[in-house]
Amino acid sequence: AAVAAEPAFGLGHYLLGLQRAAQADWSGAALALETALGYELPGPAFVKNAARRLAVVAYRSGDRNRLSIAISALSSLTSGDRWLAKDWLDRMTFDLTGTLP
């Protein structure tokens, strides 16, 4: 209802993404979390969680484009998140080539 009432409300898309992930709707969750990251979220913790969750659901749905968005978002956060971004990038590379960089 929040997304329908206020389409530019990032927190609404974030919450929708978490709900869809809990229902194993990976594609729907990836779309909602990507949209949430495109709008303002209440703080860095929400951005971090949205990017981390987006990486998982995008990977599960085979959506490399959204996984790349998650990797990019994680790369701009803390050093631990940058390591996580590298791990996701290595996974994507391995899936595409069968070798690690």
The first five atom37 places (N, CA, C, CB, O) and aatype in JSON, in Angstrom:
{
  "aatype": [0, 0, 19, 0, 0, 6, 14, 0, 13, 7, 10, 7, 8, 18, 10, 10, 7, 10, 5, 1, 0, 0, 5, 0, 3, 17, 15, 7, 0, 0, 10, 0, 10, 6, 16, 0, 10, 7, 18, 6, 10, 14, 7, 14, 0, 13, 19, 11, 2, 0, 0, 1, 1, 10, 0, 19, 19, 0, 18, 1, 15, 7, 3, 1, 2, 1, 10, 15, 9, 0, 9, 15, 0, 10, 15, 15, 10, 16, 15, 7, 3, 1, 17, 10, 0, 11, 3, 17, 10, 3, 1, 12, 16, 13, 3, 10, 16, 7, 16, 10, 14],
  "atom_mask": [
    [1, 1, 1, 1, 1],
    [1, 1, 1, 1, 1],
    [1, 1, 1, 1, 1],
    [1, 1, 1, 1, 1],
    [1, 1, 1, 1, 1],
    [1, 1, 1, 1, 1],
    [1, 1, 1, 1, 1],
    [1, 1, 1, 1, 1],
    [1, 1, 1, 1, 1],
    [1, 1, 1, 0, 1],
    [1, 1, 1, 1, 1],
    [1, 1, 1, 0, 1],
    [1, 1, 1, 1, 1],
    [1, 1, 1, 1, 1],
    [1, 1, 1, 1, 1],
    [1, 1, 1, 1, 1],
    [1, 1, 1, 0, 1],
    [1, 1, 1, 1, 1],
    [1, 1, 1, 1, 1],
    [1, 1, 1, 1, 1],
    [1, 1, 1, 1, 1],
    [1, 1, 1, 1, 1],
    [1, 1, 1, 1, 1],
    [1, 1, 1, 1, 1],
    [1, 1, 1, 1, 1],
    [1, 1, 1, 1, 1],
    [1, 1, 1, 1, 1],
    [1, 1, 1, 0, 1],
    [1, 1, 1, 1, 1],
    [1, 1, 1, 1, 1],
    [1, 1, 1, 1, 1],
    [1, 1, 1, 1, 1],
    [1, 1, 1, 1, 1],
    [1, 1, 1, 1, 1],
    [1, 1, 1, 1, 1],
    [1, 1, 1, 1, 1],
    [1, 1, 1, 1, 1],
    [1, 1, 1, 0, 1],
    [1, 1, 1, 1, 1],
    [1, 1, 1, 1, 1],
    [1, 1, 1, 1, 1],
    [1, 1, 1, 1, 1],
    [1, 1, 1, 0, 1],
    [1, 1, 1, 1, 1],
    [1, 1, 1, 1, 1],
    [1, 1, 1, 1, 1],
    [1, 1, 1, 1, 1],
    [1, 1, 1, 1, 1],
    [1, 1, 1, 1, 1],
    [1, 1, 1, 1, 1],
    [1, 1, 1, 1, 1],
    [1, 1, 1, 1, 1],
    [1, 1, 1, 1, 1],
    [1, 1, 1, 1, 1],
    [1, 1, 1, 1, 1],
    [1, 1, 1, 1, 1],
    [1, 1, 1, 1, 1],
    [1, 1, 1, 1, 1],
    [1, 1, 1, 1, 1],
    [1, 1, 1, 1, 1],
    [1, 1, 1, 1, 1],
    [1, 1, 1, 0, 1],
    [1, 1, 1, 1, 1],
    [1, 1, 1, 1, 1],
    [1, 1, 1, 1, 1],
    [1, 1, 1, 1, 1],
    [1, 1, 1, 1, 1],
    [1, 1, 1, 1, 1],
    [1, 1, 1, 1, 1],
    [1, 1, 1, 1, 1],
    [1, 1, 1, 1, 1],
    [1, 1, 1, 1, 1],
    [1, 1, 1, 1, 1],
    [1, 1, 1, 1, 1],
    [1, 1, 1, 1, 1],
    [1, 1, 1, 1, 1],
    [1, 1, 1, 1, 1],
    [1, 1, 1, 1, 1],
    [1, 1, 1, 1, 1],
    [1, 1, 1, 0, 1],
    [1, 1, 1, 1, 1],
    [1, 1, 1, 1, 1],
    [1, 1, 1, 1, 1],
    [1, 1, 1, 1, 1],
    [1, 1, 1, 1, 1],
    [1, 1, 1, 1, 1],
    [1, 1, 1, 1, 1],
    [1, 1, 1, 1, 1],
    [1, 1, 1, 1, 1],
    [1, 1, 1, 1, 1],
    [1, 1, 1, 1, 1],
    [1, 1, 1, 1, 1],
    [1, 1, 1, 1, 1],
    [1, 1, 1, 1, 1],
    [1, 1, 1, 1, 1],
    [1, 1, 1, 1, 1],
    [1, 1, 1, 1, 1],
    [1, 1, 1, 0, 1],
    [1, 1, 1, 1, 1],
    [1, 1, 1, 1, 1],
    [1, 1, 1, 1, 1]
  ],
  "atom_positions": [
    [[0.83, -1.19, 0.0], [0.0, 0.0, 0.0], [0.87, 1.26, 0.0], [-0.94, 0.0, 1.21], [0.53, 2.25, -0.64]],
    [[2.01, 1.21, 0.73], [2.89, 2.38, 0.79], [3.48, 2.7, -0.57], [4.02, 2.16, 1.81], [3.61, 3.87, -0.93]],
    [[3.83, 1.69, -1.33], [4.41, 1.9, -2.67], [3.36, 2.48, -3.61], [4.98, 0.57, -3.24], [3.67, 3.36, -4.41]],
    [[2.14, 1.99, -3.51], [1.07, 2.51, -4.37], [0.73, 3.96, -4.02], [-0.19, 1.63, -4.25], [0.48, 4.78, -4.9]],
    [[0.73, 4.27, -2.72], [0.38, 5.61, -2.28], [1.49, 6.62, -2.54], [0.05, 5.6, -0.8], [1.22, 7.78, -2.86]],
    [[2.73, 6.18, -2.42], [3.88, 7.09, -2.58], [4.99, 6.36, -3.34], [4.39, 7.6, -1.19], [5.9, 5.82, -2.71]],
    [[4.93, 6.33, -4.66], [5.89, 5.55, -5.46], [7.36, 5.94, -5.27], [5.56, 5.69, -6.89], [8.24, 5.12, -5.52]],
    [[7.64, 7.17, -4.83], [9.03, 7.61, -4.65], [9.49, 7.46, -3.21], [9.18, 9.06, -5.09], [10.52, 8.03, -2.84]],
    [[8.76, 6.7, -2.4], [9.11, 6.49, -0.99], [10.01, 5.26, -0.9], [7.82, 6.31, -0.1], [9.53, 4.13, -0.95]],
    [[11.31, 5.49, -0.77], [12.28, 4.4, -0.77], [12.02, 3.35, 0.29], [0.0, 0.0, 0.0], [12.19, 2.16, 0.03]],
    [[11.62, 3.77, 1.48], [11.39, 2.81, 2.56], [10.26, 1.85, 2.21], [11.07, 3.55, 3.88], [10.3, 0.68, 2.59]],
    [[9.24, 2.33, 1.5], [8.16, 1.44, 1.08], [8.66, 0.34, 0.17], [0.0, 0.0, 0.0], [8.29, -0.82, 0.34]],
    [[9.51, 0.69, -0.8], [10.08, -0.31, -1.71], [11.0, -1.26, -0.94], [10.86, 0.38, -2.86], [11.02, -2.46, -1.21]],
    [[11.74, -0.72, 0.0], [12.63, -1.54, 0.84], [11.82, -2.6, 1.59], [13.41, -0.64, 1.84], [12.17, -3.78, 1.58]],
    [[10.75, -2.17, 2.25], [9.92, -3.11, 3.01], [9.25, -4.13, 2.1], [8.86, -2.36, 3.82], [9.14, -5.3, 2.46]],
    [[8.81, -3.68, 0.93], [8.23, -4.6, -0.04], [9.26, -5.64, -0.48], [7.69, -3.83, -1.27], [8.95, -6.82, -0.61]],
    [[10.49, -5.19, -0.71], [11.55, -6.12, -1.09], [11.82, -7.17, -0.02], [0.0, 0.0, 0.0], [12.01, -8.34, -0.33]],
    [[11.84, -6.75, 1.23], [12.05, -7.71, 2.32], [10.91, -8.71, 2.4], [12.2, -6.98, 3.66], [11.13, -9.9, 2.63]],
    [[9.67, -8.23, 2.22], [8.51, -9.13, 2.25], [8.58, -10.14, 1.11], [7.21, -8.32, 2.16], [8.33, -11.33, 1.31]],
    [[8.91, -9.67, -0.07], [8.98, -10.58, -1.22], [10.12, -11.59, -1.05], [9.17, -9.79, -2.53], [9.99, -12.74, -1.46]],
    [[11.22, -11.17, -0.47], [12.33, -12.1, -0.21], [11.89, -13.17, 0.79], [13.57, -11.34, 0.32], [12.25, -14.34, 0.63]],
    [[11.14, -12.78, 1.8], [10.66, -13.75, 2.79], [9.71, -14.77, 2.16], [9.95, -13.02, 3.94], [9.55, -15.88, 2.68]],
    [[9.07, -14.39, 1.06], [8.16, -15.29, 0.34], [8.86, -16.03, -0.79], [6.98, -14.51, -0.21], [8.22, -16.72, -1.58]],
    [[10.18, -15.89, -0.87], [11.0, -16.52, -1.91], [10.64, -16.04, -3.32], [10.87, -18.02, -1.84], [10.81, -16.77, -4.29]],
    [[10.14, -14.82, -3.41], [9.88, -14.18, -4.71], [11.14, -13.38, -5.05], [8.58, -13.25, -4.67], [11.18, -12.16, -4.88]],
    [[12.16, -14.08, -5.55], [13.47, -13.47, -5.75], [13.42, -12.33, -6.76], [14.46, -14.52, -6.21], [14.02, -11.28, -6.53]],
    [[12.74, -12.52, -7.87], [12.68, -11.47, -8.89], [11.94, -10.23, -8.38], [12.0, -11.99, -10.16], [12.38, -9.11, -8.6]],
    [[10.82, -10.45, -7.71], [10.06, -9.33, -7.15], [10.84, -8.59, -6.08], [0.0, 0.0, 0.0], [10.8, -7.37, -6.01]],
    [[11.56, -9.36, -5.26], [12.38, -8.75, -4.21], [13.51, -7.94, -4.83], [12.94, -9.82, -3.27], [13.82, -6.84, -4.35]],
    [[14.13, -8.47, -5.87], [15.23, -7.76, -6.52], [14.76, -6.44, -7.12], [15.87, -8.64, -7.61], [15.44, -5.43, -6.99]],
    [[13.6, -6.46, -7.76], [13.06, -5.23, -8.34], [12.79, -4.19, -7.25], [11.77, -5.53, -9.13], [13.17, -3.03, -7.39]],
    [[12.13, -4.61, -6.17], [11.78, -3.67, -5.1], [13.02, -3.12, -4.41], [10.87, -4.36, -4.08], [13.07, -1.93, -4.1]],
    [[14.02, -3.96, -4.16], [15.23, -3.5, -3.48], [16.06, -2.59, -4.38], [16.07, -4.69, -3.02], [16.65, -1.62, -3.91]],
    [[16.11, -2.9, -5.66], [16.81, -2.01, -6.59], [16.14, -0.64, -6.6], [16.84, -2.61, -8.03], [16.8, 0.4, -6.57]],
    [[14.82, -0.64, -6.64], [14.07, 0.62, -6.64], [14.33, 1.38, -5.34], [12.56, 0.35, -6.81], [14.52, 2.6, -5.37]],
    [[14.34, 0.67, -4.22], [14.61, 1.31, -2.92], [15.96, 2.0, -2.91], [14.55, 0.28, -1.78], [16.1, 3.11, -2.39]],
    [[16.97, 1.35, -3.48], [18.31, 1.94, -3.52], [18.35, 3.18, -4.41], [19.32, 0.91, -4.0], [19.24, 4.02, -4.26]],
    [[17.42, 3.29, -5.34], [17.36, 4.44, -6.22], [16.74, 5.67, -5.57], [0.0, 0.0, 0.0], [16.86, 6.78, -6.08]],
    [[16.08, 5.46, -4.45], [15.47, 6.55, -3.7], [16.19, 6.71, -2.37], [13.94, 6.3, -3.47], [17.06, 5.92, -2.02]],
    [[15.82, 7.73, -1.65], [16.44, 7.98, -0.34], [15.91, 6.98, 0.68], [16.17, 9.44, 0.13], [14.7, 6.74, 0.78]],
    [[16.82, 6.41, 1.43], [16.47, 5.52, 2.54], [16.8, 6.22, 3.85], [17.22, 4.14, 2.43], [17.59, 7.17, 3.85]],
    [[16.22, 5.78, 4.97], [16.38, 6.51, 6.24], [17.81, 6.65, 6.76], [15.59, 5.85, 7.26], [18.07, 7.55, 7.56]],
    [[18.72, 5.82, 6.34], [20.08, 5.93, 6.83], [20.99, 4.89, 6.21], [0.0, 0.0, 0.0], [20.54, 4.04, 5.44]],
    [[22.27, 4.94, 6.56], [23.25, 4.01, 5.98], [22.96, 2.54, 6.28], [24.63, 4.35, 6.48], [23.25, 1.68, 5.46]],
    [[22.4, 2.26, 7.43], [22.09, 0.86, 7.77], [21.05, 0.28, 6.81], [21.58, 0.75, 9.22], [21.12, -0.89, 6.46]],
    [[20.09, 1.1, 6.38], [19.08, 0.65, 5.43], [19.7, 0.44, 4.05], [17.93, 1.66, 5.35], [19.38, -0.52, 3.36]],
    [[20.6, 1.34, 3.65], [21.28, 1.2, 2.36], [22.11, -0.08, 2.36], [22.17, 2.44, 2.07], [22.09, -0.85, 1.4]],
    [[22.85, -0.3, 3.44], [23.7, -1.49, 3.55], [22.85, -2.76, 3.47], [24.49, -1.46, 4.87], [23.19, -3.68, 2.73]],
    [[21.76, -2.82, 4.23], [20.94, -4.02, 4.23], [20.25, -4.21, 2.88], [19.89, -3.94, 5.34], [20.14, -5.34, 2.4]],
    [[19.79, -3.13, 2.28], [19.16, -3.25, 0.96], [20.15, -3.78, -0.07], [18.6, -1.88, 0.5], [19.79, -4.64, -0.88]],
    [[21.37, -3.29, -0.05], [22.39, -3.75, -1.01], [22.74, -5.21, -0.76], [23.66, -2.87, -0.92], [22.87, -6.0, -1.7]],
    [[22.9, -5.58, 0.51], [23.23, -6.97, 0.83], [22.11, -7.91, 0.43], [23.52, -7.12, 2.32], [22.36, -8.96, -0.16]],
    [[20.88, -7.53, 0.74], [19.73, -8.38, 0.38], [19.55, -8.43, -1.13], [18.44, -7.85, 1.06], [19.21, -9.48, -1.69]],
    [[19.78, -7.3, -1.81], [19.67, -7.28, -3.27], [20.67, -8.25, -3.88], [19.9, -5.86, -3.81], [20.33, -8.95, -4.83]],
    [[21.88, -8.3, -3.37], [22.87, -9.24, -3.9], [22.37, -10.67, -3.82], [24.2, -9.1, -3.15], [22.49, -11.43, -4.78]],
    [[21.81, -11.03, -2.69], [21.34, -12.41, -2.49], [20.18, -12.74, -3.43], [20.9, -12.62, -1.03], [20.21, -13.76, -4.12]],
    [[19.15, -11.88, -3.46], [17.98, -12.2, -4.27], [18.27, -12.1, -5.77], [16.81, -11.28, -3.91], [17.71, -12.86, -6.56]],
    [[19.15, -11.17, -6.16], [19.53, -11.08, -7.57], [20.29, -12.32, -7.99], [20.37, -9.81, -7.82], [20.07, -12.84, -9.08]],
    [[21.18, -12.8, -7.15], [21.93, -14.01, -7.45], [20.99, -15.21, -7.56], [23.0, -14.27, -6.37], [21.1, -16.03, -8.48]],
    [[20.06, -15.3, -6.63], [19.11, -16.43, -6.65], [18.21, -16.39, -7.87], [18.25, -16.42, -5.39], [17.78, -17.44, -8.35]],
    [[17.91, -15.21, -8.37], [17.04, -15.13, -9.55], [17.84, -15.12, -10.85], [16.17, -13.89, -9.46], [17.26, -15.07, -11.93]],
    [[19.16, -15.16, -10.75], [20.01, -15.17, -11.95], [20.07, -13.82, -12.65], [0.0, 0.0, 0.0], [20.33, -13.75, -13.85]],
    [[19.82, -12.76, -11.91], [19.77, -11.4, -12.48], [21.13, -10.72, -12.29], [18.64, -10.56, -11.8], [21.38, -10.08, -11.27]],
    [[22.0, -10.86, -13.28], [23.35, -10.31, -13.18], [23.35, -8.78, -13.16], [24.2, -10.79, -14.34], [24.21, -8.17, -12.52]],
    [[22.41, -8.17, -13.85], [22.36, -6.71, -13.86], [22.09, -6.16, -12.47], [21.28, -6.21, -14.84], [22.75, -5.22, -12.03]],
    [[21.13, -6.73, -11.78], [20.82, -6.25, -10.43], [21.91, -6.67, -9.45], [19.46, -6.78, -9.97], [22.17, -5.96, -8.48]],
    [[22.54, -7.8, -9.68], [23.68, -8.18, -8.84], [24.79, -7.15, -9.0], [24.18, -9.6, -9.2], [25.46, -6.8, -8.03]],
    [[25.0, -6.67, -10.21], [26.0, -5.62, -10.44], [25.65, -4.33, -9.7], [26.14, -5.34, -11.94], [26.53, -3.65, -9.19]],
    [[24.37, -4.01, -9.64], [23.93, -2.82, -8.9], [24.22, -3.01, -7.41], [22.41, -2.56, -9.12], [24.69, -2.08, -6.75]],
    [[23.96, -4.19, -6.89], [24.25, -4.47, -5.48], [25.75, -4.38, -5.22], [23.73, -5.86, -5.09], [26.17, -3.81, -4.2]],
    [[26.56, -4.93, -6.11], [28.01, -4.88, -5.97], [28.49, -3.43, -5.96], [28.7, -5.66, -7.1], [29.35, -3.06, -5.16]],
    [[27.93, -2.62, -6.83], [28.3, -1.22, -6.89], [27.93, -0.5, -5.59], [27.63, -0.53, -8.08], [28.72, 0.29, -5.07]],
    [[26.74, -0.75, -5.08], [26.31, -0.12, -3.83], [27.19, -0.56, -2.67], [24.85, -0.45, -3.54], [27.58, 0.26, -1.84]],
    [[27.5, -1.85, -2.59], [28.34, -2.36, -1.51], [29.75, -1.78, -1.6], [28.4, -3.89, -1.55], [30.4, -1.56, -0.57]],
    [[30.23, -1.55, -2.81], [31.58, -1.02, -3.0], [31.76, 0.38, -2.45], [31.94, -1.03, -4.47], [32.88, 0.82, -2.2]],
    [[30.67, 1.09, -2.26], [30.75, 2.45, -1.76], [30.56, 2.55, -0.24], [29.71, 3.31, -2.45], [30.49, 3.65, 0.31]],
    [[30.47, 1.41, 0.43], [30.22, 1.4, 1.87], [31.5, 1.09, 2.64], [29.12, 0.37, 2.22], [32.59, 1.46, 2.2]],
    [[31.39, 0.42, 3.76], [32.53, 0.14, 4.63], [33.48, -0.88, 4.0], [32.05, -0.37, 5.98], [33.16, -1.5, 2.99]],
    [[34.65, -1.03, 4.61], [35.63, -1.97, 4.06], [35.09, -3.4, 4.05], [36.94, -1.91, 4.87], [35.36, -4.15, 3.12]],
    [[34.34, -3.78, 5.07], [33.74, -5.11, 5.09], [32.77, -5.31, 3.94], [0.0, 0.0, 0.0], [32.72, -6.39, 3.35]],
    [[32.02, -4.28, 3.63], [31.08, -4.36, 2.5], [31.82, -4.38, 1.17], [30.11, -3.19, 2.54], [31.36, -5.02, 0.22]],
    [[32.95, -3.7, 1.1], [33.75, -3.76, -0.13], [34.3, -5.17, -0.35], [34.93, -2.74, -0.06], [34.36, -5.64, -1.48]],
    [[34.69, -5.85, 0.72], [35.12, -7.25, 0.61], [33.95, -8.13, 0.16], [35.69, -7.75, 1.96], [34.13, -9.04, -0.65]],
    [[32.76, -7.86, 0.71], [31.59, -8.61, 0.3], [31.29, -8.37, -1.18], [30.37, -8.23, 1.17], [30.93, -9.3, -1.9]],
    [[31.43, -7.13, -1.62], [31.23, -6.81, -3.04], [32.21, -7.6, -3.91], [31.4, -5.29, -3.29], [31.82, -8.13, -4.95]],
    [[33.46, -7.69, -3.48], [34.45, -8.45, -4.24], [34.09, -9.93, -4.28], [35.85, -8.27, -3.63], [34.25, -10.59, -5.31]],
    [[33.59, -10.45, -3.16], [33.16, -11.85, -3.12], [32.04, -12.1, -4.12], [32.7, -12.23, -1.69], [32.06, -13.09, -4.85]],
    [[31.05, -11.21, -4.17], [29.96, -11.36, -5.13], [30.47, -11.25, -6.56], [28.87, -10.32, -4.87], [30.02, -11.99, -7.44]],
    [[31.38, -10.34, -6.8], [31.95, -10.2, -8.13], [32.7, -11.47, -8.53], [32.88, -8.98, -8.19], [32.6, -11.92, -9.68]],
    [[33.45, -12.04, -7.6], [34.16, -13.29, -7.88], [33.18, -14.43, -8.17], [35.05, -13.67, -6.69], [33.43, -15.26, -9.05]],
    [[32.07, -14.48, -7.44], [31.05, -15.52, -7.69], [30.46, -15.37, -9.09], [29.92, -15.46, -6.64], [30.3, -16.35, -9.82]],
    [[30.15, -14.12, -9.45], [29.58, -13.88, -10.77], [30.59, -14.25, -11.85], [29.15, -12.4, -10.91], [30.22, -14.86, -12.86]],
    [[31.84, -13.89, -11.66], [32.89, -14.23, -12.62], [33.04, -15.74, -12.75], [34.23, -13.61, -12.21], [33.16, -16.27, -13.85]],
    [[33.02, -16.44, -11.63], [33.14, -17.89, -11.65], [31.97, -18.53, -12.39], [33.23, -18.43, -10.22], [32.15, -19.45, -13.18]],
    [[30.76, -18.02, -12.12], [29.59, -18.57, -12.82], [29.67, -18.38, -14.32], [28.33, -17.92, -12.29], [29.21, -19.22, -15.08]],
    [[30.26, -17.27, -14.75], [30.36, -16.98, -16.19], [31.51, -17.71, -16.87], [30.53, -15.49, -16.4], [31.39, -18.14, -18.01]],
    [[32.65, -17.86, -16.15], [33.85, -18.4, -16.79], [34.29, -19.76, -16.27], [34.97, -17.43, -16.62], [35.03, -20.49, -16.94]],
    [[33.84, -20.11, -15.07], [34.29, -21.36, -14.47], [35.64, -21.25, -13.78], [0.0, 0.0, 0.0], [36.17, -22.24, -13.29]],
    [[36.19, -20.03, -13.73], [37.47, -19.81, -13.05], [37.35, -18.6, -12.15], [38.62, -19.61, -14.08], [36.52, -17.72, -12.36]],
    [[38.2, -18.59, -11.13], [38.25, -17.44, -10.25], [39.28, -16.45, -10.77], [38.58, -17.86, -8.81], [40.28, -16.84, -11.37]],
    [[39.03, -15.15, -10.53], [39.99, -14.14, -11.01], [41.3, -14.22, -10.24], [39.41, -12.74, -10.88], [42.22, -13.45, -10.52]]
  ]
}
